[in-house]
């Protein structure tokens, strides 16, 4: 193999490694986000909670999405009593849809 080819081969291997790492990260994110609604509802057992929080520590995207949903929950709790029954029902259906998404 010519010497000039080696850097290209190394670059290709690093691209393959990066893709595998991205695929693994995506798989971990899907698994973590499947627990999101239960996390927000404080319905995870100790091992699930530890796994979920460990993922959040290493994944800024999932951390941001979790923070967004927690902020929405807090905002809705602050406005409790201000929502009419129809709006409350739609929000509950939306939340259940998120839970069933996986």
DRENKERO-490012 format. One record per residue (C-alpha): residue in one letter; x, y, z. Coordinates in steps of 0.5 Angstrom, whole numbers, padded with zeros to 4 digits, always signed. Example, Ala and Ser with C-alpha at 12.3 -4.5 7.8 and 13.67 -1.06 7.14 Angstrom:
DRENKERO-490012
A+0025-0009+0016;S+0027-0002+0014;
***
This chain:
DRENKERO-490012
X+0000+0000+0000;X+0003+0007-0002;X+0005+0011+0004;X+0000+0017+0002;X-0006+0012+0003;X-0005+0011+0010;X-0007+0018+0013;X-0014+0017+0008;X-0014+0010+0011;X-0014+0013+0018;X-0019+0018+0017;X-0024+0013+0014;X-0023+0009+0021;X-0024+0015+0025;X-0030+0017+0021;X-0033+0010+0022;X-0031+0010+0030;X-0035+0017+0030;X-0041+0014+0027;X-0041+0008+0031;X-0040+0013+0037;X-0046+0017+0034;X-0050+0011+0033;X-0049+0008+0041;X-0051+0015+0043;X-0057+0015+0039;X-0059+0009+0042;X-0057+0011+0049;X-0061+0017+0048;X-0067+0014+0046;X-0067+0009+0052;X-0066+0015+0056;X-0072+0019+0053;X-0077+0013+0054;X-0076+0014+0061;X-0077+0022+0061;X-0084+0022+0063;X-0083+0017+0069;X-0077+0021+0071;X-0082+0028+0071;X-0087+0024+0075;X-0082+0021+0080;X-0084+0014+0078;X-0077+0011+0077;X-0074+0006+0081;X-0067+0007+0084;X-0063+0004+0078;X-0067+0007+0073;X-0066+0014+0076;X-0059+0013+0077;X-0058+0010+0070;X-0063+0016+0067;X-0059+0022+0071;X-0052+0019+0069;X-0054+0019+0062;X-0056+0027+0063;X-0049+0028+0066;X-0046+0026+0059;X-0051+0028+0054;X-0053+0036+0054;X-0058+0035+0049;X-0062+0030+0053;X-0061+0034+0059;X-0064+0040+0055;X-0070+0037+0053;X-0071+0034+0060;X-0070+0041+0063;X-0075+0044+0058;X-0080+0039+0060;X-0079+0040+0068;X-0080+0048+0066;X-0086+0046+0063;X-0089+0042+0069;X-0087+0048+0073;X-0090+0053+0069;X-0097+0049+0069;X-0096+0048+0076;X-0096+0055+0078;X-0102+0057+0073;X-0106+0051+0076;X-0113+0053+0077;X-0112+0058+0071;X-0113+0053+0065;X-0120+0051+0063;X-0122+0043+0063;X-0121+0043+0056;X-0114+0045+0056;X-0112+0041+0062;X-0115+0035+0058;X-0111+0036+0052;X-0105+0037+0056;X-0106+0030+0059;X-0107+0027+0052;X-0101+0030+0050;X-0097+0028+0056;X-0100+0021+0055;X-0098+0021+0048;X-0091+0022+0050;X-0091+0017+0054;X-0093+0012+0049;X-0089+0014+0044;X-0084+0009+0045;
***
